[in-house]
Amino acid sequence: MTPSLQPFPPRAPSQKIQLFPIPPERVLASRQGKSGARPPREMTSMNIRTIFAAVVLLLTGIVPGHAESITVTHWGSAFYGAPYAVAMEKGFFKAHGVDITGILTSNGGGTSVRNTLAGDLPFGEVALPAAIQAINAGQPLVIIGGGTDSVGDIMWIAKKGSPMHSIKDIVGKKIGFTAPGSVTNMLILMAMKAQGIDPASVKLIPAGGIGANLSAVLNGAIDSGMTGEPVWSENEDKVQAVFYVRDVLPANMMQTVAITTTDYAKEGAAKLRGIIAARREGVEFIVAHPDEAAEITAKAFNGDPALYKKVFKNLLSFNYWSDGRLDYDGMNRMIEGLQIVGQQKGPVDWTKVVDPSFLPADLKPHS
């Protein structure tokens, strides 16, 4: 769930931007709408906004165009995309003048950014480190909103019955993470620094993806490895928690952000605002109706509804999904992680890489 950061090729100032070819690992996850009446819902502020948006669209003559796709990192395997699944199922996108029916995805990192550049509608929710790395390399991108503002689901586990029960117990042990330069590489180093643990006292092992970490723990190749949802909830009978990142670091660390190209920020402002507004309603629906939202997401991801309900309850307990606002403290913590793993020199001047004008007025940062 936490991809390694793949270097982006630098672009010469005079070079004309060419859309990247979509790599083989891109997946188009199409969603088919269902006909038939829906049961009545309570008139919440979220519903009122949806109805109001639809009326405005009718009065102004703005109607949704052809069906389009956007990019969401780890669609179908991690829960960054849940608000989009809900927004598609509930018609929130169409209510805001955008007909989103498909999701382009990848294993994250630079591939998600390239998908955004190559998409028919260049909007993507991608890892913040990948976005910053691409911008540093000269790619014409801008951050326009927040995505997942928590690392509260990421944890380190050991085999059931292990004597390891806290981060202090990792000293002298073999500890797994995903890959060099990855978010989990950042987090384990930041967690050790916060607890005063000498990195030389721990043998850190890049064990691969979340499934590979679990397997390595179960077969004894490592003493502890990283995990997250839904793998944790699926395997609680086999493994135990050693520590949650949120217990040793501030949980709000912005994992993902919404990005677009600098050209589309000028040409497609209405659609970008519509996507952000619809995603926000998706988040609000998850908060108000977590079980139904879990069922919708399970259907979109081909997952287990009962498991997803358990996962959603866990994620909501620490405000996993941002409503779109930009948490600059959480963004700076992620940049600190990039600095620790040698992927970033110095701070980021957010005024040069962020355009908050697409956010609703109540979500825009106060000057």
MARZABA-260370 format. One record per residue (C-alpha): residue in one letter; x, y, z. Coordinates in steps of 0.2 Angstrom, whole numbers, padded with zeros to 4 digits, always signed. Layout:
AXYZ;...
END
This chain:
M+0000+0000+0000;T+0015+0011+0002;P+0024+0011-0015;S+0043+0016-0017;L+0046+0032-0025;Q+0051+0030-0043;P+0062+0045-0049;F+0054+0056-0062;P+0064+0061-0078;P+0068+0079-0078;R+0061+0090-0091;A+0071+0103-0101;P+0063+0120-0099;S+0060+0121-0118;Q+0054+0103-0120;K+0036+0102-0126;I+0026+0091-0114;Q+0022+0074-0121;L+0009+0063-0113;F+0017+0048-0106;P+0011+0031-0114;I+0000+0022-0102;P+0010+0008-0094;P+0004-0010-0095;E+0000-0010-0076;R-0013+0003-0078;V-0030-0004-0074;L-0047+0003-0080;A-0060-0001-0067;S-0076+0003-0075;R-0092+0006-0065;Q-0109+0002-0072;G-0124+0012-0065;K-0139+0003-0059;S-0156+0007-0064;G-0171+0008-0053;A-0177+0019-0039;R-0167+0021-0023;P-0176+0022-0006;P-0179+0039+0001;R-0165+0046+0012;E-0164+0059+0026;M-0163+0077+0020;T-0145+0081+0026;S-0134+0096+0022;M-0125+0084+0010;N-0141+0080+0001;I-0146+0098+0000;R-0129+0103-0008;T-0131+0089-0021;I-0149+0095-0025;F-0143+0113-0026;A-0129+0109-0037;A-0140+0099-0049;V-0152+0114-0050;V-0138+0126-0054;L-0132+0115-0068;L-0150+0115-0075;L-0152+0134-0074;T-0135+0138-0081;G-0136+0125-0095;I-0121+0115-0089;V-0124+0097-0092;P-0112+0082-0089;G-0102+0078-0105;H-0096+0061-0111;A-0091+0048-0098;E-0073+0051-0092;S-0060+0043-0081;I-0049+0049-0067;T-0034+0042-0058;V-0034+0036-0040;T-0019+0027-0033;H-0021+0009-0027;W-0039+0008-0033;G-0046-0009-0027;S-0033-0013-0015;A-0032+0002-0003;F-0045+0013+0003;Y-0040+0030-0004;G-0053+0028-0017;A-0068+0024-0006;P-0075+0042-0008;Y-0075+0040-0027;A-0083+0024-0027;V-0097+0031-0016;A-0098+0047-0027;M-0100+0036-0043;E-0113+0025-0035;K-0123+0039-0028;G-0123+0050-0043;F-0113+0064-0034;F-0102+0067-0049;K-0116+0069-0061;A-0124+0081-0049;H-0109+0092-0051;G-0108+0091-0070;V-0095+0078-0072;D-0098+0060-0078;I-0085+0049-0070;T-0087+0031-0073;G-0070+0024-0073;I-0054+0024-0063;L-0036+0022-0069;T-0025+0015-0056;S-0008+0007-0053;N+0003+0002-0038;G+0006+0020-0034;G+0022+0031-0035;G+0027+0039-0052;T+0015+0028-0062;S+0000+0036-0054;V+0007+0053-0059;R+0010+0047-0076;N-0008+0041-0078;T-0014+0058-0072;L-0004+0066-0086;A-0010+0054-0099;G-0029+0053-0094;D-0043+0060-0104;L-0047+0070-0089;P-0031+0074-0080;F-0036+0073-0062;G-0028+0061-0050;E-0027+0057-0031;V-0009+0052-0029;A+0004+0050-0016;L+0010+0067-0010;P+0029+0061-0011;A+0026+0056-0029;A+0018+0072-0034;I+0032+0082-0026;Q+0045+0072-0034;A+0037+0074-0051;I+0035+0093-0049;N+0053+0094-0043;A+0058+0085-0060;G+0049+0099-0070;Q+0032+0090-0073;P+0018+0103-0076;L+0008+0098-0061;V-0001+0107-0047;I-0009+0101-0031;I-0027+0106-0029;G-0034+0097-0014;G-0031+0085+0000;G-0034+0066+0000;T-0030+0054+0014;D-0024+0064+0029;S-0018+0050+0040;V-0006+0036+0042;G-0016+0030+0057;D-0019+0013+0048;I-0001+0009+0046;M+0007-0002+0059;W+0020-0015+0063;I+0015-0033+0067;A+0023-0049+0074;K+0017-0067+0074;K+0004-0071+0087;G+0013-0075+0103;S+0028-0065+0100;P+0036-0056+0115;M+0036-0040+0104;H+0022-0028+0110;S+0030-0010+0108;I+0041+0000+0097;K+0055-0002+0110;D+0055-0021+0107;I+0062-0019+0089;V+0079-0016+0095;G+0091-0030+0090;K+0077-0037+0078;K+0074-0039+0059;I+0061-0026+0055;G+0052-0026+0038;F+0046-0012+0027;T+0041-0011+0009;A+0055-0003-0001;P+0069+0010+0000;G+0062+0027-0001;S+0044+0021+0002;V+0032+0029+0014;T+0035+0014+0026;N+0054+0017+0025;M+0050+0035+0030;L+0039+0030+0044;I+0050+0017+0053;L+0064+0029+0053;M+0054+0044+0059;A+0046+0033+0073;M+0063+0027+0078;K+0070+0045+0079;A+0055+0050+0089;Q+0058+0036+0102;G+0077+0039+0102;I+0081+0022+0094;D+0098+0021+0086;P+0095+0015+0068;A+0111+0005+0069;S+0102-0006+0083;V+0089-0012+0071;K+0091-0022+0055;L+0079-0015+0043;I+0074-0026+0028;P+0065-0021+0012;A+0053-0035+0012;G+0041-0030-0002;G+0023-0026-0003;I+0010-0028+0012;G+0007-0046+0007;A+0026-0050+0007;N+0028-0042+0024;L+0014-0053+0031;S+0021-0069+0023;A+0039-0064+0030;V+0032-0062+0047;L+0022-0078+0047;N+0037-0089+0040;G+0049-0081+0052;A+0060-0072+0039;I+0058-0056+0049;D+0053-0052+0067;S+0041-0038+0063;G+0034-0031+0047;M+0022-0017+0042;T+0004-0019+0037;G-0012-0009+0035;E-0030-0012+0031;P-0038-0023+0025;V-0024-0035+0028;W-0023-0032+0047;S-0042-0035+0050;E-0041-0051+0039;N-0027-0058+0049;E-0029-0053+0067;D-0030-0072+0072;K-0013-0075+0065;V-0003-0059+0070;Q-0002-0046+0084;A+0001-0027+0084;V+0018-0022+0089;F+0015-0003+0087;Y+0004+0009+0077;V+0012+0023+0069;R-0001+0034+0076;D+0005+0030+0094;V+0022+0037+0091;L+0020+0050+0078;P+0006+0063+0074;A-0007+0053+0064;N-0011+0067+0052;M+0002+0065+0039;M-0005+0069+0021;Q-0003+0053+0011;T-0012+0058-0004;V-0017+0074-0013;A-0027+0079-0028;I-0017+0085-0043;T-0020+0091-0061;T-0009+0098-0075;T-0006+0117-0075;D-0015+0118-0092;Y-0030+0109-0087;A-0031+0120-0071;K-0035+0134-0083;E-0046+0124-0095;G-0055+0112-0084;A-0059+0123-0068;A-0077+0119-0068;K-0074+0100-0069;L-0061+0100-0056;R-0072+0109-0044;G-0085+0097-0047;I-0074+0082-0044;I-0068+0089-0028;A-0086+0093-0022;A-0092+0076-0027;R-0078+0068-0018;R-0082+0078-0002;E-0100+0072-0003;G-0093+0054-0004;V-0083+0057+0012;E-0098+0064+0021;F-0108+0049+0015;I-0095+0037+0022;V-0096+0047+0039;A-0115+0047+0040;H-0118+0029+0033;P-0102+0019+0035;D-0110+0002+0033;E-0119+0007+0016;A-0103+0015+0011;A-0093+0000+0015;E-0105-0011+0005;I-0103+0001-0010;T-0084+0000-0009;A-0084-0018-0007;K-0094-0020-0023;A-0083-0008-0033;F-0067-0017-0026;N-0074-0035-0027;G-0071-0036-0008;D-0080-0044+0007;P-0094-0032+0013;A-0092-0038+0031;L-0074-0036+0032;Y-0075-0018+0024;K-0088-0013+0037;K-0075-0018+0050;V-0061-0008+0041;F-0072+0007+0039;K-0076+0008+0057;N-0057+0007+0061;L-0053+0021+0048;L-0066+0033+0054;S-0060+0032+0071;F-0045+0042+0066;N-0052+0053+0052;Y-0043+0044+0038;W-0051+0053+0024;S-0049+0072+0022;D-0064+0082+0015;G-0052+0090+0003;R-0044+0103+0013;L-0026+0104+0013;D-0017+0100+0030;Y-0001+0109+0028;D+0006+0103+0045;G+0002+0085+0039;M+0010+0089+0022;N+0026+0096+0030;R+0028+0080+0040;M+0027+0070+0024;I+0041+0081+0017;E+0051+0078+0033;G+0050+0059+0029;L+0056+0063+0011;Q+0071+0072+0018;I+0075+0058+0030;V+0076+0045+0016;G+0086+0057+0005;Q+0072+0061-0008;Q+0070+0079-0004;K+0082+0093+0000;G+0075+0107+0011;P+0057+0112+0014;V+0044+0114+0000;D+0037+0131-0004;W+0019+0127-0005;T+0014+0143-0013;K+0023+0138-0029;V+0015+0120-0030;V-0002+0122-0023;D-0018+0131-0030;P-0032+0130-0017;S-0044+0140-0028;F-0054+0124-0033;L-0059+0121-0015;P-0076+0126-0008;A-0074+0143+0001;D-0076+0134+0018;L-0061+0122+0014;K-0049+0135+0008;P-0035+0140+0020;H-0037+0156+0029;S-0024+0169+0025;
END
